[in-house]
Amino acid sequence: MRRKSYKNILYLIIAVIVITLDIQIYWNLKNYESGKQQLINEVQISLDNAVNQYYTELAEENTIRFASDSANLRKFLRKENFRNLMRDMDSDCIDFKTYNFSDSIDTADISIIRSLSKENISNPPKRLFITANNNSSDRAKLTLLRKHDSIHQKEIFEQLTSKIVISITQDSLRLPKIDTLIQQEFLRKNITVDYGLKYIDPFGKETKTKNKIVDTAVLSTSSESIYLPKVSSLELFFTNEKLTIFKKNLLGILLSFLLMGIVVGCLLFLLRIINHQKQLAELKNDLISNITHEFKTPIATISAAIEGIQNFNQENDPEKTKKYATISSNQLSKLNIMVEKILETATLDSDKLQLNTEEIYLTDYIQTITDKHQVNSPEKKIIFNSTQKDIRLKIDVFHFENAINNVIDNAIKYGGNLIKVNINAIVSSILIEIEDNGKGLTKAHKEKIFEKFYRVPKGNTHDVKGFGIGLFYTKTIIEKHGGTIQLSLDKGVTNFKIILPNG
């Protein structure tokens, strides 16, 4: 994959992720604002319902009907004592007071009925007494009907010819009562906010509940009830609205985050696949380049040897012919080894590779391998050390030797001038350490060093031979022996640790 195309795809994926996040954030903000407005509307409706209910109950308590079938009602209403009665009623004491009239009046045909709702009929009876003090033996007494008699009395009231209904109103509000009704409305609508009330009566007097909330709350709403006295206002201030809005929009928020997570996850997964394909493409190109380079040298050498036999051995000198043939044979052997390595790599991915194990003395076995590398690389110093001489282990001699060769060869290629090979027997395991003082490997290579075809990047140079399958082969062989191999990098020291089961 071209680098430019990969960058374009990367930028496109990033743009889609950013746009998706922006859309979801914008949608959630709009949803929050909509939820906040809906909450304000619900609070407004709850407040109005509470105020309406308050005045409904107040009217049921403070409405009194006067009825008569004679002209005495009008005469009674003109009395000064009646006006005093109305003032007392306005003070909310009507249920518990007896009103006396000093004037001698005929009240026998006057009834006083307090309005009641059907729901209140079962409440305990209350009576209102209005008596006339005329010093007569027959005291006139007007009695407020008992609540369970009120419906029948209403029928009597409708039959009377002279009647009047007086509703007693108040300029003040009982905020505790309003607060109770609001709580009932909030409970019914599942609204959980902290709130305070502020009432301003027609005379400008201000009354508050929960002053701190009233003085600091950001959100508020005013009652629009038609029952409020003119030039008065009732405001409700509330806080903690975010929790309520979140609860009401929880499903939408969860779906939004789920959608956002799915989209972003899919795009990141796609990016990972594209990046993996890019790495495979680079690996393939690097492998082809290395194979071409590795094959090119022996092929060129063989071609030169054959050309020498054909063009520079006209006298048919047996020595020259043998020399050219030996060169060709050696190069063909190298080609054969390289082909076998590539084929072995394919075999390692399957279960076809079978180990032919036999018991050997590990110390002598490893020392023989290190001595061979010391001879082939005299410019390096290879030190071998073992804590025990008689360590015995069952291994596949051929494959295990190749595995150790690959690690030492890696140290020779990328390490420093000093290479140490140590063997330690630890209880039920055997530790083989191959350490060098080079800086050819970095932490960036550590995660990929055992991957198939991975080679330490050297640009477009081919001074280090190999196909990138050596350490992959080593890891596979060690694991097939039941062991593990680890790489640690510390302060310019590269250390390969091979741990094998002992016994």
Buried (B, 14 or more C-beta within 10 A) or exposed (E): BEEEEBEEBBEEBEEBBEEBEEBBEEBBEEBBEEBBEEBBEBBBBBBBBBBBBBBEBBBBBBBBBBBBBBEBBEBBBEBEBBEEBEEBBBEBEBEEEEBEBEEEBEBEBBBBBBBBEEEBBEEEEEBBEBBBEBEEEEEBEBEBBBBBBBEEBBEEBEEBEBBEEEEBEBEBBBBEBBBEBBBBBBEEBEBEBEBBBBBBBEEEEEBBBBEEBBEEBEBBBBBEBEBBBEEBBBBBBBBBBEEBBEEBBEEBBEEBEEBBEEBBEEBEEEBEEBBEEBBEEEBEEBBEEBBEEBBEBBEEBBEBBBEBBEEEBEEEEEEBBEBBEEBBEBBBEBBEEBEEBEEBBEEBEEEEBEBEBEEBEBBEBBBEBBEBBBEEBEEBEBEBEBEEEEBEBEBBEEBBBBBBBBBBBBBBBBBBEBBBBBBBBEEEBBBBBBBBBBBBBEEEBBEBBBBBBBBBEEEEEBEEEBBBBBBBBBBBBBEBBEBBBEBEBEEEBBBBBBBBEBE
